[in-house]
Amino acid sequence: LLATGGTAEATARLAESLGADIAGLGFVVELDFLNPRDKLKGYDVFSLLHYDK
């Protein structure tokens, strides 16, 4: 679940600090009305389902 993007951003940054190259971030559900992609600029984000409200 991608809600606000904070946890995904922290996880990606932690992995990068350990030397990982992030190819993309994948989620089953994304809550679009919370604008999570604002925090994930610079990453490719893929979601299967999108909820607008």
N, CA, C and O atoms as a Tripos MOL2 file, in Angstrom:
@<TRIPOS>MOLECULE
protein
  212   211    53     0     0
PROTEIN
NO_CHARGES

@<TRIPOS>ATOM
      1 N           0.8500   -1.1790    0.0000 N.3       1 LEU1
      2 CA          0.0000    0.0000    0.0000 C.3       1 LEU1
      3 C           0.8920    1.2370    0.0000 C.2       1 LEU1
      4 O           1.7760    1.3770    0.8450 O.2       1 LEU1
      5 N           0.6550    2.1190   -0.9410 N.am      2 LEU2
      6 CA          1.3480    3.4060   -0.9880 C.3       2 LEU2
      7 C           0.3460    4.4770   -0.5720 C.2       2 LEU2
      8 O          -0.6010    4.7680   -1.3030 O.2       2 LEU2
      9 N           0.5620    5.0640    0.6130 N.am      3 ALA3
     10 CA         -0.3530    6.0790    1.1230 C.3       3 ALA3
     11 C           0.2780    7.4650    0.9920 C.2       3 ALA3
     12 O           0.0380    8.1560    0.0020 O.2       3 ALA3
     13 N           1.0710    7.8750    1.9630 N.am      4 THR4
     14 CA          1.6750    9.2100    1.8920 C.3       4 THR4
     15 C           3.0400    9.2120    1.2280 C.2       4 THR4
     16 O           3.5150   10.2590    0.7880 O.2       4 THR4
     17 N           3.6720    8.0560    1.1500 N.am      5 GLY5
     18 CA          4.9800    7.9490    0.5180 C.3       5 GLY5
     19 C           6.1490    8.0540    1.4800 C.2       5 GLY5
     20 O           7.2930    7.8310    1.0850 O.2       5 GLY5
     21 N           5.8830    8.3880    2.7260 N.am      6 GLY6
     22 CA          6.9570    8.5780    3.6940 C.3       6 GLY6
     23 C           7.7610    7.3200    3.9780 C.2       6 GLY6
     24 O           8.9920    7.3590    3.9960 O.2       6 GLY6
     25 N           7.0820    6.2160    4.1990 N.am      7 THR7
     26 CA          7.7800    4.9640    4.4910 C.3       7 THR7
     27 C           8.5330    4.4660    3.2670 C.2       7 THR7
     28 O           9.6550    3.9730    3.3850 O.2       7 THR7
     29 N           7.9270    4.5900    2.0990 N.am      8 ALA8
     30 CA          8.5990    4.1650    0.8620 C.3       8 ALA8
     31 C           9.8460    5.0060    0.6140 C.2       8 ALA8
     32 O          10.8850    4.4780    0.2180 O.2       8 ALA8
     33 N           9.7450    6.3030    0.8450 N.am      9 GLU9
     34 CA         10.8980    7.1910    0.6670 C.3       9 GLU9
     35 C          12.0210    6.8150    1.6330 C.2       9 GLU9
     36 O          13.1810    6.7250    1.2320 O.2       9 GLU9
     37 N          11.6800    6.5960    2.9000 N.am     10 ALA10
     38 CA         12.6890    6.2380    3.9000 C.3      10 ALA10
     39 C          13.3480    4.9060    3.5670 C.2      10 ALA10
     40 O          14.5600    4.7540    3.7230 O.2      10 ALA10
     41 N          12.5590    3.9470    3.1110 N.am     11 THR11
     42 CA         13.0960    2.6330    2.7540 C.3      11 THR11
     43 C          14.0410    2.7340    1.5680 C.2      11 THR11
     44 O          15.1160    2.1340    1.5760 O.2      11 THR11
     45 N          13.6500    3.4830    0.5550 N.am     12 ALA12
     46 CA         14.4970    3.6450   -0.6290 C.3      12 ALA12
     47 C          15.7990    4.3560   -0.2750 C.2      12 ALA12
     48 O          16.8690    3.9610   -0.7380 O.2      12 ALA12
     49 N          15.7110    5.3950    0.5380 N.am     13 ARG13
     50 CA         16.9250    6.1290    0.9360 C.3      13 ARG13
     51 C          17.8550    5.2580    1.7840 C.2      13 ARG13
     52 O          19.0760    5.3350    1.6440 O.2      13 ARG13
     53 N          17.2830    4.4370    2.6560 N.am     14 LEU14
     54 CA         18.0980    3.5290    3.4590 C.3      14 LEU14
     55 C          18.8290    2.5370    2.5640 C.2      14 LEU14
     56 O          20.0280    2.3090    2.7240 O.2      14 LEU14
     57 N          18.0960    1.9490    1.6210 N.am     15 ALA15
     58 CA         18.7160    0.9930    0.6970 C.3      15 ALA15
     59 C          19.8280    1.6600   -0.1110 C.2      15 ALA15
     60 O          20.8870    1.0660   -0.3170 O.2      15 ALA15
     61 N          19.5930    2.8860   -0.5660 N.am     16 GLU16
     62 CA         20.6190    3.6170   -1.3240 C.3      16 GLU16
     63 C          21.8430    3.9170   -0.4620 C.2      16 GLU16
     64 O          22.9750    3.8580   -0.9420 O.2      16 GLU16
     65 N          21.6140    4.2370    0.8000 N.am     17 SER17
     66 CA         22.7480    4.5350    1.6840 C.3      17 SER17
     67 C          23.6120    3.3060    1.9290 C.2      17 SER17
     68 O          24.7760    3.4200    2.3120 O.2      17 SER17
     69 N          23.0340    2.1300    1.7040 N.am     18 LEU18
     70 CA         23.7710    0.8730    1.8520 C.3      18 LEU18
     71 C          24.3530    0.3900    0.5310 C.2      18 LEU18
     72 O          24.9140   -0.7030    0.4520 O.2      18 LEU18
     73 N          24.2110    1.2270   -0.5230 N.am     19 GLY19
     74 CA         24.8290    0.9130   -1.8050 C.3      19 GLY19
     75 C          23.9120    0.3310   -2.8570 C.2      19 GLY19
     76 O          24.3760   -0.0430   -3.9340 O.2      19 GLY19
     77 N          22.6300    0.2440   -2.5780 N.am     20 ALA20
     78 CA         21.6900   -0.3290   -3.5490 C.3      20 ALA20
     79 C          21.3380    0.6850   -4.6350 C.2      20 ALA20
     80 O          21.3000    1.8890   -4.3840 O.2      20 ALA20
     81 N          21.0840    0.1890   -5.8330 N.am     21 ASP21
     82 CA         20.5260    0.9900   -6.9190 C.3      21 ASP21
     83 C          19.0460    0.6470   -7.0100 C.2      21 ASP21
     84 O          18.6940   -0.5160   -7.2120 O.2      21 ASP21
     85 N          18.1840    1.6290   -6.8640 N.am     22 ILE22
     86 CA         16.7430    1.3980   -6.8850 C.3      22 ILE22
     87 C          16.2640    1.4150   -8.3340 C.2      22 ILE22
     88 O          16.3350    2.4440   -9.0050 O.2      22 ILE22
     89 N          15.7780    0.2770   -8.8080 N.am     23 ALA23
     90 CA         15.2680    0.1810  -10.1750 C.3      23 ALA23
     91 C          13.8370    0.6970  -10.2600 C.2      23 ALA23
     92 O          13.4210    1.1820  -11.3120 O.2      23 ALA23
     93 N          13.0840    0.6030   -9.1820 N.am     24 GLY24
     94 CA         11.7060    1.0550   -9.1520 C.3      24 GLY24
     95 C          11.0550    0.6400   -7.8510 C.2      24 GLY24
     96 O          11.5840   -0.1880   -7.1100 O.2      24 GLY24
     97 N           9.9000    1.2260   -7.5820 N.am     25 LEU25
     98 CA          9.1290    0.9130   -6.3860 C.3      25 LEU25
     99 C           7.7800    0.3720   -6.8360 C.2      25 LEU25
    100 O           7.0910    1.0200   -7.6240 O.2      25 LEU25
    101 N           7.3920   -0.7990   -6.3520 N.am     26 GLY26
    102 CA          6.1470   -1.4270   -6.7760 C.3      26 GLY26
    103 C           5.1650   -1.5920   -5.6330 C.2      26 GLY26
    104 O           5.5430   -1.9490   -4.5170 O.2      26 GLY26
    105 N           3.9030   -1.3310   -5.9220 N.am     27 PHE27
    106 CA          2.8470   -1.4140   -4.9160 C.3      27 PHE27
    107 C           1.6110   -2.0610   -5.5320 C.2      27 PHE27
    108 O           1.4000   -1.9940   -6.7430 O.2      27 PHE27
    109 N           0.8080   -2.6800   -4.6950 N.am     28 VAL28
    110 CA         -0.4550   -3.2430   -5.1620 C.3      28 VAL28
    111 C          -1.5120   -2.1420   -5.1970 C.2      28 VAL28
    112 O          -2.2730   -2.0470   -6.1600 O.2      28 VAL28
    113 N          -1.5660   -1.3050   -4.1490 N.am     29 VAL29
    114 CA         -2.5870   -0.2580   -4.0390 C.3      29 VAL29
    115 C          -1.9090    1.0900   -3.8050 C.2      29 VAL29
    116 O          -0.9560    1.1930   -3.0320 O.2      29 VAL29
    117 N          -2.4140    2.1200   -4.4850 N.am     30 GLU30
    118 CA         -1.9270    3.4880   -4.2810 C.3      30 GLU30
    119 C          -3.1110    4.3970   -3.9820 C.2      30 GLU30
    120 O          -4.1100    4.3820   -4.7010 O.2      30 GLU30
    121 N          -2.9960    5.1880   -2.9190 N.am     31 LEU31
    122 CA         -4.0380    6.1470   -2.5550 C.3      31 LEU31
    123 C          -3.6850    7.4950   -3.1750 C.2      31 LEU31
    124 O          -2.9990    8.3150   -2.5650 O.2      31 LEU31
    125 N          -4.1640    7.7080   -4.3890 N.am     32 ASP32
    126 CA         -3.7980    8.8970   -5.1650 C.3      32 ASP32
    127 C          -4.1800   10.2050   -4.4780 C.2      32 ASP32
    128 O          -3.4910   11.2130   -4.6390 O.2      32 ASP32
    129 N          -5.2790   10.1970   -3.7110 N.am     33 PHE33
    130 CA         -5.7540   11.4300   -3.0920 C.3      33 PHE33
    131 C          -4.8110   11.9490   -1.9990 C.2      33 PHE33
    132 O          -4.9600   13.0810   -1.5410 O.2      33 PHE33
    133 N          -3.8410   11.1240   -1.5810 N.am     34 LEU34
    134 CA         -2.8450   11.5650   -0.6030 C.3      34 LEU34
    135 C          -1.5600   12.0660   -1.2660 C.2      34 LEU34
    136 O          -0.6210   12.4660   -0.5790 O.2      34 LEU34
    137 N          -1.5190   12.0430   -2.5920 N.am     35 ASN35
    138 CA         -0.3700   12.5320   -3.3750 C.3      35 ASN35
    139 C           0.9700   11.9320   -2.9430 C.2      35 ASN35
    140 O           1.9140   12.6710   -2.6660 O.2      35 ASN35
    141 N           1.0620   10.6100   -2.8840 N.am     36 PRO36
    142 CA          2.3050    9.9920   -2.4070 C.3      36 PRO36
    143 C           3.4940   10.1870   -3.3400 C.2      36 PRO36
    144 O           4.6390   10.1500   -2.8900 O.2      36 PRO36
    145 N           3.2470   10.3930   -4.6210 N.am     37 ARG37
    146 CA          4.3580   10.5170   -5.5720 C.3      37 ARG37
    147 C           5.1360   11.8180   -5.3970 C.2      37 ARG37
    148 O           6.2510   11.9450   -5.9040 O.2      37 ARG37
    149 N           4.5630   12.7740   -4.6910 N.am     38 ASP38
    150 CA          5.2920   14.0190   -4.4130 C.3      38 ASP38
    151 C           6.5760   13.7380   -3.6400 C.2      38 ASP38
    152 O           7.5880   14.4060   -3.8540 O.2      38 ASP38
    153 N           6.5410   12.7550   -2.7450 N.am     39 LYS39
    154 CA          7.7220   12.4070   -1.9520 C.3      39 LYS39
    155 C           8.6500   11.4480   -2.6820 C.2      39 LYS39
    156 O           9.7790   11.2250   -2.2450 O.2      39 LYS39
    157 N           8.1870   10.8810   -3.7850 N.am     40 LEU40
    158 CA          8.9600    9.8490   -4.4720 C.3      40 LEU40
    159 C           9.4790   10.3070   -5.8280 C.2      40 LEU40
    160 O           9.7500    9.4820   -6.7000 O.2      40 LEU40
    161 N           9.6170   11.6040   -6.0090 N.am     41 LYS41
    162 CA         10.1700   12.1170   -7.2660 C.3      41 LYS41
    163 C          11.5820   11.5800   -7.4380 C.2      41 LYS41
    164 O          12.3570   11.5400   -6.4830 O.2      41 LYS41
    165 N          11.9080   11.1750   -8.6360 N.am     42 GLY42
    166 CA         13.2150   10.5950   -8.8900 C.3      42 GLY42
    167 C          13.2060    9.0790   -8.8840 C.2      42 GLY42
    168 O          14.2010    8.4470   -9.2400 O.2      42 GLY42
    169 N          12.0810    8.4870   -8.4790 N.am     43 TYR43
    170 CA         11.9340    7.0300   -8.4880 C.3      43 TYR43
    171 C          10.8260    6.6460   -9.4690 C.2      43 TYR43
    172 O           9.8390    7.3680   -9.6130 O.2      43 TYR43
    173 N          10.9930    5.5180  -10.1340 N.am     44 ASP44
    174 CA          9.9160    4.9650  -10.9490 C.3      44 ASP44
    175 C           8.9590    4.2390  -10.0120 C.2      44 ASP44
    176 O           9.3670    3.3430   -9.2740 O.2      44 ASP44
    177 N           7.6900    4.6240  -10.0420 N.am     45 VAL45
    178 CA          6.6850    4.0480   -9.1480 C.3      45 VAL45
    179 C           5.6380    3.3250   -9.9870 C.2      45 VAL45
    180 O           5.1160    3.8730  -10.9580 O.2      45 VAL45
    181 N           5.3390    2.0910   -9.5990 N.am     46 PHE46
    182 CA          4.3590    1.2680  -10.2950 C.3      46 PHE46
    183 C           3.3130    0.7920   -9.2960 C.2      46 PHE46
    184 O           3.6610    0.2660   -8.2390 O.2      46 PHE46
    185 N           2.0340    0.9720   -9.6200 N.am     47 SER47
    186 CA          0.9400    0.5210   -8.7630 C.3      47 SER47
    187 C          -0.1110   -0.1730   -9.6170 C.2      47 SER47
    188 O          -0.3970    0.2470  -10.7390 O.2      47 SER47
    189 N          -0.6810   -1.2460   -9.0670 N.am     48 LEU48
    190 CA         -1.7070   -1.9920   -9.7960 C.3      48 LEU48
    191 C          -3.0840   -1.3500   -9.6820 C.2      48 LEU48
    192 O          -3.8210   -1.2940  -10.6670 O.2      48 LEU48
    193 N          -3.4400   -0.8660   -8.4960 N.am     49 LEU49
    194 CA         -4.7500   -0.2600   -8.2560 C.3      49 LEU49
    195 C          -4.5720    1.1580   -7.7370 C.2      49 LEU49
    196 O          -3.6690    1.4330   -6.9460 O.2      49 LEU49
    197 N          -5.4390    2.0550   -8.1880 N.am     50 HIS50
    198 CA         -5.4000    3.4520   -7.7520 C.3      50 HIS50
    199 C          -6.7600    3.8340   -7.1800 C.2      50 HIS50
    200 O          -7.7950    3.5620   -7.7880 O.2      50 HIS50
    201 N          -6.7530    4.4690   -5.9990 N.am     51 TYR51
    202 CA         -7.9780    4.9780   -5.3940 C.3      51 TYR51
    203 C          -7.9020    6.4960   -5.3740 C.2      51 TYR51
    204 O          -6.9260    7.0740   -4.8940 O.2      51 TYR51
    205 N          -8.9490    7.1410   -5.9030 N.am     52 ASP52
    206 CA         -8.9840    8.5980   -5.9990 C.3      52 ASP52
    207 C          -9.5960    9.2700   -4.7790 C.2      52 ASP52
    208 O          -9.2830   10.4230   -4.4840 O.2      52 ASP52
    209 N         -10.4730    8.5540   -4.0640 N.am     53 LYS53
    210 CA        -11.1360    9.1730   -2.9050 C.3      53 LYS53
    211 C         -11.3930    8.1910   -1.8160 C.2      53 LYS53
    212 O         -11.9430    8.5520   -0.7760 O.2      53 LYS53
@<TRIPOS>BOND
     1     1     2 1
     2     2     3 1
     3     3     4 2
     4     3     5 am
     5     5     6 1
     6     6     7 1
     7     7     8 2
     8     7     9 am
     9     9    10 1
    10    10    11 1
    11    11    12 2
    12    11    13 am
    13    13    14 1
    14    14    15 1
    15    15    16 2
    16    15    17 am
    17    17    18 1
    18    18    19 1
    19    19    20 2
    20    19    21 am
    21    21    22 1
    22    22    23 1
    23    23    24 2
    24    23    25 am
    25    25    26 1
    26    26    27 1
    27    27    28 2
    28    27    29 am
    29    29    30 1
    30    30    31 1
    31    31    32 2
    32    31    33 am
    33    33    34 1
    34    34    35 1
    35    35    36 2
    36    35    37 am
    37    37    38 1
    38    38    39 1
    39    39    40 2
    40    39    41 am
    41    41    42 1
    42    42    43 1
    43    43    44 2
    44    43    45 am
    45    45    46 1
    46    46    47 1
    47    47    48 2
    48    47    49 am
    49    49    50 1
    50    50    51 1
    51    51    52 2
    52    51    53 am
    53    53    54 1
    54    54    55 1
    55    55    56 2
    56    55    57 am
    57    57    58 1
    58    58    59 1
    59    59    60 2
    60    59    61 am
    61    61    62 1
    62    62    63 1
    63    63    64 2
    64    63    65 am
    65    65    66 1
    66    66    67 1
    67    67    68 2
    68    67    69 am
    69    69    70 1
    70    70    71 1
    71    71    72 2
    72    71    73 am
    73    73    74 1
    74    74    75 1
    75    75    76 2
    76    75    77 am
    77    77    78 1
    78    78    79 1
    79    79    80 2
    80    79    81 am
    81    81    82 1
    82    82    83 1
    83    83    84 2
    84    83    85 am
    85    85    86 1
    86    86    87 1
    87    87    88 2
    88    87    89 am
    89    89    90 1
    90    90    91 1
    91    91    92 2
    92    91    93 am
    93    93    94 1
    94    94    95 1
    95    95    96 2
    96    95    97 am
    97    97    98 1
    98    98    99 1
    99    99   100 2
   100    99   101 am
   101   101   102 1
   102   102   103 1
   103   103   104 2
   104   103   105 am
   105   105   106 1
   106   106   107 1
   107   107   108 2
   108   107   109 am
   109   109   110 1
   110   110   111 1
   111   111   112 2
   112   111   113 am
   113   113   114 1
   114   114   115 1
   115   115   116 2
   116   115   117 am
   117   117   118 1
   118   118   119 1
   119   119   120 2
   120   119   121 am
   121   121   122 1
   122   122   123 1
   123   123   124 2
   124   123   125 am
   125   125   126 1
   126   126   127 1
   127   127   128 2
   128   127   129 am
   129   129   130 1
   130   130   131 1
   131   131   132 2
   132   131   133 am
   133   133   134 1
   134   134   135 1
   135   135   136 2
   136   135   137 am
   137   137   138 1
   138   138   139 1
   139   139   140 2
   140   139   141 am
   141   141   142 1
   142   142   143 1
   143   143   144 2
   144   143   145 am
   145   145   146 1
   146   146   147 1
   147   147   148 2
   148   147   149 am
   149   149   150 1
   150   150   151 1
   151   151   152 2
   152   151   153 am
   153   153   154 1
   154   154   155 1
   155   155   156 2
   156   155   157 am
   157   157   158 1
   158   158   159 1
   159   159   160 2
   160   159   161 am
   161   161   162 1
   162   162   163 1
   163   163   164 2
   164   163   165 am
   165   165   166 1
   166   166   167 1
   167   167   168 2
   168   167   169 am
   169   169   170 1
   170   170   171 1
   171   171   172 2
   172   171   173 am
   173   173   174 1
   174   174   175 1
   175   175   176 2
   176   175   177 am
   177   177   178 1
   178   178   179 1
   179   179   180 2
   180   179   181 am
   181   181   182 1
   182   182   183 1
   183   183   184 2
   184   183   185 am
   185   185   186 1
   186   186   187 1
   187   187   188 2
   188   187   189 am
   189   189   190 1
   190   190   191 1
   191   191   192 2
   192   191   193 am
   193   193   194 1
   194   194   195 1
   195   195   196 2
   196   195   197 am
   197   197   198 1
   198   198   199 1
   199   199   200 2
   200   199   201 am
   201   201   202 1
   202   202   203 1
   203   203   204 2
   204   203   205 am
   205   205   206 1
   206   206   207 1
   207   207   208 2
   208   207   209 am
   209   209   210 1
   210   210   211 1
   211   211   212 2
@<TRIPOS>SUBSTRUCTURE
     1 LEU1         2 RESIDUE 1 A LEU
     2 LEU2         6 RESIDUE 1 A LEU
     3 ALA3        10 RESIDUE 1 A ALA
     4 THR4        14 RESIDUE 1 A THR
     5 GLY5        18 RESIDUE 1 A GLY
     6 GLY6        22 RESIDUE 1 A GLY
     7 THR7        26 RESIDUE 1 A THR
     8 ALA8        30 RESIDUE 1 A ALA
     9 GLU9        34 RESIDUE 1 A GLU
    10 ALA10       38 RESIDUE 1 A ALA
    11 THR11       42 RESIDUE 1 A THR
    12 ALA12       46 RESIDUE 1 A ALA
    13 ARG13       50 RESIDUE 1 A ARG
    14 LEU14       54 RESIDUE 1 A LEU
    15 ALA15       58 RESIDUE 1 A ALA
    16 GLU16       62 RESIDUE 1 A GLU
    17 SER17       66 RESIDUE 1 A SER
    18 LEU18       70 RESIDUE 1 A LEU
    19 GLY19       74 RESIDUE 1 A GLY
    20 ALA20       78 RESIDUE 1 A ALA
    21 ASP21       82 RESIDUE 1 A ASP
    22 ILE22       86 RESIDUE 1 A ILE
    23 ALA23       90 RESIDUE 1 A ALA
    24 GLY24       94 RESIDUE 1 A GLY
    25 LEU25       98 RESIDUE 1 A LEU
    26 GLY26      102 RESIDUE 1 A GLY
    27 PHE27      106 RESIDUE 1 A PHE
    28 VAL28      110 RESIDUE 1 A VAL
    29 VAL29      114 RESIDUE 1 A VAL
    30 GLU30      118 RESIDUE 1 A GLU
    31 LEU31      122 RESIDUE 1 A LEU
    32 ASP32      126 RESIDUE 1 A ASP
    33 PHE33      130 RESIDUE 1 A PHE
    34 LEU34      134 RESIDUE 1 A LEU
    35 ASN35      138 RESIDUE 1 A ASN
    36 PRO36      142 RESIDUE 1 A PRO
    37 ARG37      146 RESIDUE 1 A ARG
    38 ASP38      150 RESIDUE 1 A ASP
    39 LYS39      154 RESIDUE 1 A LYS
    40 LEU40      158 RESIDUE 1 A LEU
    41 LYS41      162 RESIDUE 1 A LYS
    42 GLY42      166 RESIDUE 1 A GLY
    43 TYR43      170 RESIDUE 1 A TYR
    44 ASP44      174 RESIDUE 1 A ASP
    45 VAL45      178 RESIDUE 1 A VAL
    46 PHE46      182 RESIDUE 1 A PHE
    47 SER47      186 RESIDUE 1 A SER
    48 LEU48      190 RESIDUE 1 A LEU
    49 LEU49      194 RESIDUE 1 A LEU
    50 HIS50      198 RESIDUE 1 A HIS
    51 TYR51      202 RESIDUE 1 A TYR
    52 ASP52      206 RESIDUE 1 A ASP
    53 LYS53      210 RESIDUE 1 A LYS
